[in-house]
């Protein structure tokens, strides 16, 4: 098991990130998992709809008790556009209707890309994402607009990146799985907002 980030180290990460990353349009969220803490930096400037949607679930505590339940490994993925990602969901699962679907913010519009460490929303058709999200373990251009991972070619909504804890996510990705389902899902004990709520997300 990977140790949790010590409180002092976590504080140092956030303090170091302060001026550069804790701006109102780049909120920080900490995922407290059973394998350790992961710090995310979201991008409310370029992906406001998706960022604010994710933060609604964080503020309402809906990720508490959820888990990283799925790992997709390119070497064993039979899709013609293989990817390396891990997917998480609330306790209601990946089909959680949650707070309702949101508009798809396409990467062609946001300028964001699915590079290693990117956080993005899972979806079926366009404008169907709710609460389930995934994190990219290796660069995955097939997930961008025009990529072939989804037959509709619209891509997925990237909305931030991993600031700290990538090694934890890589370990989850390498965990034993059966048909992409982790045999031992990694529980998210809590997700907390560690910086001010972006102005665009205020009521």
N, C-alpha and C positions, 0 to 999 in steps of 0.2 A: 504494500500500500504506500502511496505517496503521501508524505506528511502534509498537514495543513500549513499554509503560510503563517508563521508566527505573527502575533498581533503587532509587534514592533516593526517587522518587515512589511506587513500590509500597510501600516501607517506611513512607512517610508516611501512605498510605491505611490500611495495617494498624494503624499506631500510633494514628491518629485514631479508627479503628473500635474500638480496644482495649476501652475500658471499656463502650461501648454495644453492640458487636456480637460480641466474642470471648468471650462467656459460654459456658458449657458446653452450653447448649441452642441456641446460635446459631453453629455452627461456620462458619469461612470456608474456602472452597476456591478455588484459583486455577487457571483453565484457561489454560495456556500454548499459544496457537495461533500459526500462521504469520502471522496478521494483528495479533497483539498479545495482551496478557494481560487476562483478564476475571476479576474477583473476584466470587464468589458468597457470599451469606449464606444459610445453610440454617436451617430452623425445626424443630428436633428436639422442641420442646415441643408444637407442634400437629400435626406430621406425622412422628412418630418412626419408623414403619415405613418410609416412603419415604426419609426422610433417612438412616437407617442402611443401607438397601439401597444407596443411591447412594455412601455412604462406603465400603462394602465394595469396590466397583469401583475407587474412587479409591485406596484403600490397596493393592489388589492390582495397580495399574498397568494396569488393563484399558482405560482410555481413551487411553493412550499409543498414538499411531499411528492412532487413530480420527479422525473428522472430522465437521464440520457439512456434511451432504451434501444437505439438502433445504431449500427455501424455499417457503413458501406465502404468496401475495400476494392480499389480498382482492379487488383490482380484476380479477384474472384467474382467481379461484377460482370454479368452477362449482357448488360446494356451496351449498345454500340458506342455510347459516349460514357465510358466509365468515370467515376468520381471517387474521391476519398472524403467522406464527411461523417459526422456523428449527429444524430437527431435527438431532440429532447421534447418533452410534452408535459402538460399538467397532469394531475391525477386522473383527469377525465380522458386522457389518451390523445393520440394525434388527430382524432376526428372531433375533438372538443369544439362545440359551436361557440363556446366562450361568450365574448362580447360582440359577436357578429363579424362577418367578413369585412375586409378592408380593400381599398383600391390598390392594385399592383403598381408599385413604383419601379418602373423598368430601368435597368442599368444604362440604357441608351439615353435616358433622361437625367438620371442622378449623377452619372459619371463614375459611379462606384464599380468595383470589379470583385469577382469571387476569387481573390488570392488567398494564400494560406492565412488562416486566422480570422477570416471574414465571418461575421454572423449574418444570417439571412433567414427569411421566413419560408417554411414549407407550404406547399399549396398543391391543389389539383389544377383546376382551370384558372384563368386570370380572375382576379378580384375574389378569391376564395380563402385567402390566408386568414387564420384567426390567432391561435396561440402557439402552435408548434413551430419550433425554430431549429436551425441546424448550424453547425460550425464547420468551416472548410479546413481540412487537415493538409491538403496539398492544393496548389493552384488548380482551379477548375473553370476554365473559360467556357466549358459546355453549359455552365449554369447562368452565363450572362445572356443578355438579349441577343437573339440570333443563334445562340448555341443549341445543340441538338438534344440536350438532356430531356427536355419536355417537348413532345411532338409539336406543340403550338409555337415554339420558337420565341416565346415572349420572355423567357428567362425567369429568374427569381429576384426577390427584393432584398438586396444587400443593404444593411443599415448600420454597420459598425465593424469593430475588429477587437481581437483579444489584445489586451495591454499586458497582462500577466497571467501565467498559469498554462501556457501552451503545452508544456510537458505533461500536465495532467490530462489534457484533452487527447494528446497523442497516445497516452497509456490507455485511455478509455477506448480509443479507436482500435487499438491492438488487442483488446480483450476478446476472450472466446465468445463465439456467436454461432447461432444456427439460423440459416436463411436470413441473415442480416439482423436478427434480433439478438441482443446481448443476453447471454445466459444469466449474467448477474448485472442487471441494470444498475447504474450509478445514481443514487438518490440525490436530488437537490433539496437540501434541508431548508434553504431559504434563498431568496434573491432580494438584495437590498439596494436602494438608490443611495449612492455615496457622494452625490454632488447635487447642486440645485436643479430643480425641474426646469427644463428649457421653457423659455417664454412662449414658444409656439404651442406647447402642450398644456399651458395654463387654461383653466375653464374660461 
